[in-house]
């Protein structure tokens, strides 16, 4: 779990930007409408994020560790959080990574279109009872305090998926009246599955009686794994969203990025968005995957407990004597559901169409007990940001799981954007439960070609057709 502690969850510092529709489309496809960038071309991007509430690196920071200024002895300095165990809290691990390949969004008039080629990876352990943390760290023989007790595990899930996607997005401004503007959007995604594995533990009771006796009164588990390879029939998914904007002036005949509307972008006082993201699943080739549905009662293992239960192959051999491995609870054995979530966004124009404050809620949707899948981590974020065409700075403050505080940073300088949702862990010594970083390199084109001369003329004349701050940059 520690080895994978570098990843990016929602990139809160950049998903609300009006100058980066190739990023904001990931939280709401309708956000492309009326963006400040006519053509946003993403050349390449990448990010990595991880968070958990069990294992930690105490009093440290990532820069110190990466530069070698601070050394880590993983046998002594990495341990499970005693508070988690004492509070009997469920343990969760969420890891996400992405590579944003070539992509672009185009916005003109009532219409906005986007196309993106991405690679994504997710790994999650969810609803794991805290007592398992003691066994993971010290082994079954080494943690004698947990021996001789009956433990129950219910609805625990593990899943890991790696896939490529082609995403086509469309947004339409379908309502304009007085100072009110309403847009809707949708993204359709085609997946190419690369690899995956999942385990659902529906019901498990076990007792480590001593170093050489392990009893399992009940075991009800489904598991699957696929070999490495590209499956062209890798499934489909979609995003859908709506955005309401309260404009600063009349917008009845307004068409963004057009000479007909004098090449102006009417700013909003505030906007509200609602969206459903990543509805769908990744599918794997059934001829290149393995599945097992195990249902046992009153099992007893004799011998070296640690050696038996930490060796994957020997464990499978023990369970493989079941006559029928196809009678598990999972109904669609060759697919893993995406970490779907519902999101609500509110963005307020504080000053000069350059300084904004954004609030975003991300609520992970529950996964079915009869499907393999990942539940997205829920969060709440508040992000003040200053944005112009060439410079942008944001400080997202978020609550991971609505409880754990995170302070991030996002900086854009020309075509380069770099940020982190857990930026404080890079600089300041603290207990580290995860980390993240993301980078994008873009070639945005702010104005339509027919508008360029008009824009330059207005600037030379001293006009400020967008905002006082924006024209200065």
N, C-alpha and C positions, 0 to 999 in steps of 0.2 A: 504493500500500500504506500509506503514511503517512496519507493523507487519511481512511482508515477506522479509525484506531487509537483507537477508543473503544467498548468493548463488555463483556457479562457472561457468563462461561462457565457455571459451575455454581452460583454464589452460595452458596459453602460455609458462610458464616456463618449462613444462615437455613434451609437444607434439613434440618438436623438438629433444629430446634426442636420441642419437644413442644406448644407453643402455636400453631404455624403449620402445620397439616396441609395448607392450600392450597399451601404451598411444599414441604413434605416429600414430597408425593405425586409431585413431579417427579423424585425420585431413587428412590422405591420406593412403589408404590401401596398396599402393605399397611401403610405407616407411619401411615395414618389411624387404624387400629385402636388403641383405648385412648389416644387423644390426650387432652391435658388440656383442650382446648377442645371444648365440645359442638357449637357452630355457628360455624365460621370463615368470615366473609363478606369476600371480597376485592372492594374497590370498584374500584381501579385500581392498576396497577404497570407499571414499565418498566425496562429494563436494557440495557446495551451493553458489549461486551467485545471486545478485540482483542489478539493476541499474534503475534509473528513472531521469527525468529532471523536476519534479514538486515539490515533497515534500522533505524536508531536515531536518537534525538535525544539528543545527549551532554549529560551533567551538567545536568539540568533537572528541574522538577517541574510538574505540571499546573496547580496553583493559580497559580503564578507566571506561566505562559503565558496562562491564561485572564483573569487580572486585568491583564495587560499589564506586570507588573513585570519579566518576562524576555522579551526579544524573540528571535524566531527568523528567521534568514535561511535559507530552505529551500535556497538554492543552495549555501550554505557549511556550514550546521550539521546538515543531514540527510544521512547517508551510509551506505553499507553497511558491515557489520562485517567488517573485514579478517581477524579471527580465523576467521570462517565460511569465507572463501575459502581461508585457509591450511590449515585442517583438512579441506578438501574435504568439508564436511558438507552433507547435503541441507537445502534451505531449505523451511520450512513457514510458512504464514500461516493463522490461524484467526480468523474474526470471527463473532460471534453477537449478535443483538439480539432483543428481545422486547417486546411490549406485553401485559400481563395484564389482560384486560377483566373484566367482572363474573363472579364465580364464588364458589362456596361448597363447604364440606364439612360433612356432618352425621354425628355419631357417637353411637350409643346402643346399649348392650347388645353383641350379637355383630356388629352391622352398622355399616358406615360407607359413605357415598355422597358423591360429589363431582361437580360440574358446573362447567366452565370454558370461557370464550370467549377465545381468545388469538390474537395475531399473532406470527409468527416469521420471522426472516431469518438466513440463513447464507451466508458466503462463505469459500472456502478455496482455497489453492494448496498442493499437497502433492507431495513428492518432486521438487522442483525442484532441479537441480544448482546448486551454489553459483556456478559460473562465469557463470551467466546473470545473477547480480546485478551483475557488472561491466558487462555489456552494457546492463542496465536503467538503470544510473546514468549511464554515460558515452556510451551509444550505440555502434553498431557501428563507426563511423569513429573515435570518440574514444578507444577503448581498444585502442591498437595492440598492447599486450602480448599480447592474446588473438587477434590476427589470425594467419592462416597455420597454424592448428591444427585438427585434426579433433576435433569434440566429439560425444559420444553422449548422448542423453536417452532414458530408458526409464521407462515406467509413471508419467509425470508427469500429475497431474490438477488441473484447475480446475473449480469448480462454484459457482454462486450461485443460491439459491432464496429466494423470498418467498411466504409463504402464510398463510392464516388457518386456525384449527382450532376444532372443538367437541370437547371431551374429557369423556367420562363415565367415572367411576371407581367401583369397588366393592371393599370389603375385608370379609373375614369372619373372625372369631375362631372357628376350627373345633376347637381343642383347648385344654382347660384341665384341669390335674391337678396337685395339690399346689401347687408354686410355679412351674409351667411353663405358659406361654401361647404359642400358636402361631397366627399369622394369615397369610392369603394375600390378595393383591389383584391387580386387573387394571384397566387403563385402555384404553378403546377410543376412537380418535380419527378424526374425519372431517375431511379436508383440503379447502380451497378454494384452488387454485393461483392465484397472482397474476402472477408472472413468474419466469423461470429461464433459466440459460445454463450450459453445461458443455462442457469439452474434455478428451478423453483422448488423451495422446500416448503411444502404445504403443511406437513406435520412431522415433527421429529422429537422423540424422547430418548435421552441417553444418560448413562451413568458411568463415569470413570471410577470403577470400584477401587482399583489400585493400579500399580505399574504394569500389570500383565492381564488384567481382566476389564473388558469394555462391553457393557450390555446396552442393547438397543431394544426397548420394549415396543417402539413403533417407529416406522420410517415410511414416509410417503413423499417421494421426490421425482421430479421430471428434469431431465437434462438433455442438451443437444450441443453439438459442435460441428463446425464445417471446416473442410480443408481450405487451404489458401488457393484462391483462384477467382477470376472475375465471372460473375453470373449476370449475363445481359438481361435476364428476366428477374431483375432484382427488386421489383416492386415499384409502387408509386406513392406519392404523398402530395399534400397541398397545404397552403396557408391562405387565410382569408381575413380581411379586415376592412374597417370603415374609419374615416377621419372627418371630424367636424372642425371647421376653422371659423372663428369670429374675426372678420377682417377689420382693418383700420379705416377703410373707405369703401364706397359702393363697388360691387363686383358683378353687377347684372350682366354686363357684356365683356367681362374680363377674360382674356385668353393669355396665359403665361407664355413668355418667350416668343411673342409674335409682334411684328411691326404694326399689326392692326390695333394692338393695345399699347402702342408706343414703346414697346420693348421693356415695359416696366414689370416689376414683381411687386404686387400688392402685399405688404406684410400683414401678418395676423396679430391680434392682441393676445389670443390664446387659441390652442387647439386641443381637442380631445380625441383619442383613438381607442378602438377596441379591436382585438384580433385573436384568432386561434392559429397556432403555429405548429408545424410538424405533425399533422394528422396523417397517419399512414404507418407502414411497416416495411422493413427490409426483408426480402425473401432470398433463400438460399437454394441451391440445386440439391434436390432430394437424393440424387445419386451420389453426391459427394459429401454427405453429412451422416452423422450417427445420432441416434436418439435412444434414450432409455427411460422407461417409466417404471419406477421401483416402488413396490408396496410390500413391506415386510412387517412381521411382528415377532417379538421375543427372539432377537438375535443375540448371540454372545460370541465375542472374539477373545481368543486366548493368545498370549505371546507378548512381544514388545509392542505396547500400545502406540508409542510415537512412530515407530518404523512402519507399522501397519496402516495407520491413518494418515500419514503424511506422504505416502507413496501413491500417486494417482493410479498407476497401473494395477498395483496390488489391490487397491480398494475396488476398482471396477471388476476385477476378477472374482472378488468375493460376492459382488452383487449379480454377476452375470449368470449365476445358476438359476435365476428366476425363469420360469417356463415362457412367460409372455411379457416382453418388454414394450409392447405397444398399447398397453391399457392404462396409461397415465391420464392425468387430468387435463393436460394441455391439448387443445383441439387443433391448432395449426402449428404443427411441429417444426416446420421449415421456415418460420418467420419470427422476427423480433420487432416488437412495436417500438416506434420512435419515442423519445422523451417529449411528448406533446405538452403544450401549456397554453393557458389563457393569459392574455396580457391587457392591461388598461394603461394608457399613457396620457399625461397632461403636461402641456408645455406652455409656459407663460412668457410673453415678451415684456421684460422688465424695463429695458431702456434702448432706444434707438435702433431696434431690430438687430442688435448685436449682442446684448446681454440677456440671457434667458435662464429660467429655472425649470427643470423637468422633474416630474415625479412618475415613476413607472412601477407597476405591480406585475410580477410574474408568478402565476399560480400553476404549479405542475399538476397535470391531470392524472387521476389514479389509473393504475394498470389492472387489467382483468386478471382474476385468479386462474383463469383457464388459458392464458396467453403468456408467452415469454415477452419481456419488455423492460423498459427503463422508465422510471418516473423522474421527470425533471425537477431539480431542486427549486423550491419557491423562494422568492426574494422581494424586497421592497427597496427602491432606490430613490434618492433625491440628488439631482445633479445640477449645480450652477455651471453655466458655460458662457464663454465669450467667443463669438464666431465671426470671422470675416472670410473673404475668398482665399487668402493666403496664410492666415494664422487662426488657430483655434486652441482654446485651453479649457478643460473641464475638470471638475473635481467630484466624481461620483461617490456619494456615501450610500452604502447599501447594507441591508440586513439579510444575511444568508439564512434561509430557513425562518425568516422573520425574527431571528433572535441574535445571530452572531454578527457583530459590526465589522464592516470592511470599508476602508478608505482607499479610493483609487485615483488615478490621474490619466488624462488623455491630452496629448500635445500634437498639433498638426502644424508643420512648417512646409508650405508649398505642397509638393506632391507626397511628402512623407508623413505618416501618422503612426505614433507609437503610444501605447497605453497599457494600463493594468487596472483590474478591479481590486487588487490587493497590493497596491503600490507601497503601502507602509511597511510590508514585510521585506521589501527590497532594501530599505535604508535603516530602519529602526529596529534595535534588538527587542524581540518579543517571542512568546511561544508561537511557533510556526505550525499551523495545521494544514497548510497548503501554499499555493502560490500561482501566479499567472503572469502572462505577458502576451501582447498582440501587436502586430506590425502590418501596415498597409502601404503600398506604393501605387500612386494613381497619376493619371493625366487628365484632370477635369477640364472641360470646356464650358465656361460660364455662360457665354452668350451665343445665340444663333447667329450665323454668318450675316444675315440681313440686318441684324441689330447692332453689329459691332461698330459701324460708322456712327450710328445714332448715339450710342453710348459714349464713344470718344468725344463727339461734338458736345454733348451735354456736360461732360466733365471739363472740357476746355472752357466752356462758358460758365463754369462755376456751379453747375447744377448738382443737386444731390438727389437723384431720382430713386435711389434705394434707401440709403441712410447716411447720416453724417459720418458715422464711423466707417462704413463700408467703402465709401468713396475715398477715404484717406488711405486705404490700403490698396 
